[in-house]
Amino acid sequence: MQFCLQYPDLPPIKKVFYYEQPSVANMDEEEVEKFRFDNNKIMVENYGESVQDRHIPNPVRTFGEAYADYRKSPAFLSIILERTI
């Protein structure tokens, strides 16, 4: 809180950690439903009055779809790949 008082002209910080890739965003509804059903019968719903219009991203199918934005940082991906193999 003290930081905010010291620098009142700074823009607010937005924590956006996930950007839906075009290959994921363009999945049709049938493909999304089938993927969710085939993978533990996942059910997704919005609850509460304030979230009814909230966009629920489509599921990612591969590691590459989930971390495509991190390809700009090869060191980050190489560490993950080393530890997952």
N, C-alpha and C positions, 0 to 999 in steps of 0.2 A: 504494500500500500504506500509506503514511504517513497518508493521509486516513482509511482504515478504522480505523487505530489511534486517531486523534483523535476519531472519532465512532462508537463501537461500538454505540450504541443505534439508529442509523438502519436502516431496513429495507433489504434487498438491492435493488439496481437490476435490473429486468428489462427487457431490450431486446426489446420487441415492436413491430415496425414495421408489421405487416400484420394487419388484422382482416378475415376473410373476410365479405363482405357476404351477406345472406340470399339475394339473387338468384343468387349464385355457389354458395353452400353447398347450395342446393336443386336444383342441376342433377342430373338423373338420370345414372346411369352410362353409358348409351348416348350421351347428349348430350356428356358429357365425352370419351368415347372418339372420337366423331366429330370433335369440335373439335380434339383433339390430332392425329388422323390428317390432317385437312384442313390443319393448320398445321405443315407440315414433318415429319409423322409422328413426333411427340414421343412418346417412351416414358418412363414414370416407374416406378421400382422402389425399394424400400427395400433397402439392403445392410447387412450386418453384424448381429450378434446383438442389439445394443442398440437398433436402430432399427426392428425388425420391426413394432412396433405404432404407430409414429409416423404421425400423420395428414398426408397430403399434400393440401394445399388444391387445390380445383378451379381450372382456369385462368380468369383474367379475360378477358372478351371485349371490353371497352371501357375507355377511359381513366377514365370515370366510375366503373366498378366498382372499379378499382384505387385510386382516390384519393377515394372517397366520404367518408371521414372528414375529409379536408382541406377540405371545403366550408365547414366552420366557420371557416376562415381564408381569406377571399376574396382577400387580398393574395397568398398563396402560389399559389393557382390562377391568378390573373390574370398573374403573372410566368411561369408555365409556359405558359399559353396564348399569351402574347405571343411567346414564344421558339420555339414550335412551328409557328406559322402563317407 
